[in-house]
Amino acid sequence: MPEHEPPRPEEGEGAPTHAPLDLNRIFSGNELKLSPPETPEDGKHRRHMELVRFYLALAVFAIIFVVCLWGIFSTSAAVEDKKWFTGIIGLMVGAVAGYLFKGK
């Protein structure tokens, strides 16, 4: 025979009571630090640095891509080198596609 749970009282007499949460005990080991909002000068500097990093990464990416394309279409490059260049371009195209369709 399966065991049955006793019926739960809804509200009123016999309903379970809960003690209030002690937030001081729960968060005793943590520290909350509030900092002032970003100033317009700080925001402008942060955005400028993000833009510089973006263009630097784009330039490095483009240089590697162009060197690999040159190596693939070069008549003096060895067949093994062309395989490496093709693999690198494949990885780069996959990275761009992953970034565009999945996000950062």
N, C-alpha and C positions, 0 to 999 in steps of 0.2 A: 504494500500500500504506500502510495507516495505521501510524503509529509506535506502538510499544508501550513502556510504562514497564517498567524492570527491576523484578523482584520486590523487595519491601522485606523486609529481615531483621527478624524479630520480636524475639527476645531473644537475648542471648549474644553470641558473636563477630560483629562486623560491625554490631551494632545501633547506631543513632545515640546519641551521648552529648550531654547538654546541660550547659552551664556553669550554675552557680548564679546566680540573679538578684541583681543588685546593687541593693538597695532604696534605698540612699543616693543612687545616681546617678539612679534613677527619680524619687524624691521630693525632689530637691535644691532645687528652686525653690518648694516648698510648705511651709507652716507648719501644724503641728497644735497646736491650742489646746484644752486641756481646762478646762472650767469646772465649778465645784461645782454639785451639783444645786440645783434651785429650793427656796428655803426656804418653809415653810408661809405665812409672811406675804407673800412675793412672789407665791406662787400665788394667795392669796386676793385680793390687789390686782389681779392680772392678770385673774382671772375676773370681778371686779367691773367693771373697765373694759370688758371684752368685753360684759358684760350691758348696761352703760350705752350703749355704741355700738349694740348691737342694738336697744334700745328707742328710741333716737333715730332710727335709720334707719327703724324700723317706724312711728314717729309721722309722719315726713316723707312716707313712702310713703302712709300712710292719709290725710293731709291732701290730698295731690295727687289721690288716687283720689276722695275725696269732692267736691273742687272740680270735677273732671271730670264726675262723675255729676250734680252740680248743674247744670253747664253744659249737659249733654245734655238733661236734663229741664226746663230753664228755658224758659219761653215767650218771654222777652225776648232770648235769645241768637240770634245770627245763624246761618244755615245753615252758613256757612264755619267759624264757631267750633265748632259742633257736630261738624263733620268732624274738626277738630283734637283735640277732647276724645275722640272715639271712637278716633282713632289712638293717642293717649297711653294710653288704657285698654287697648287691644290690646297695646301694647308692655309695659305693666306685667303683664298677665296672662301674656304670653309669657315674661317674665323670671321670674315666680314658678313657672311650669310648668317652665322649664329648670332652675331651682334645685332644685325638688323631685324631678324625675325624673333629672337628670344629676348633680347635686351641685355643690359649690362650684366 
